[in-house]
């Protein structure tokens, strides 16, 4: 389904007419889950592209207000929930607009120790939130259950990446002891498209569609998706991540990046480029014995 500004204006006019006079502006984004539009100066409209991402609307409306008051950085606050109609057949949402830009792989922010410390502060605060009645995260399954899909993706991109080095890194991650503590709150998808930065600092975290309870290693994907080697170590130290947790985090990053590279090389070059960067960072780290 093609989502255009005229559709968004029509939805707003029909369901939230008090905002009908506000300008609607498309937001360039590399994500595959939602089409994002800015509504006026301080609001964002999120329209799910798939049935799977449509289920995230209810999750975010239920949990974000509770999480927001316990987190040290801004997150989107739901303002209104749109209902399916003939113009758009899925639930959708209006939330607060947050300032900042998405970081790019290897840009100045990725080497910022300040960003690494900010990310660790966010992750630790999220982990401390009481798990009462919390749902399982989108990535709550054991890492080992992703083995077949990860190896299949590696076969697909074997001519693009150092397949032998990637396979060795994946094998090492699978050999790490599994998580034993009680699952904790995780964001679940700390990738460039889901964080906002300015001047090397974290300004906000967005898109909580994957949030819930999981192995704390899941949020360590930020180490390779958002940071370079030096800042990565700052992040790890701040989180006090032991060898097993760090290895599982590396495995989670590989299990996400490999399928992204395999599936989006033509359909979404930006996402594929980010995935290739993540894989390169992991291979480079392994080569240095980090």
Order of alpha helices (4+ residues) and beta strands (2+ residues): alpha-beta-beta-beta-alpha-beta-beta-beta-alpha-alpha-alpha-beta-beta-beta-beta-alpha-alpha-alpha-alpha
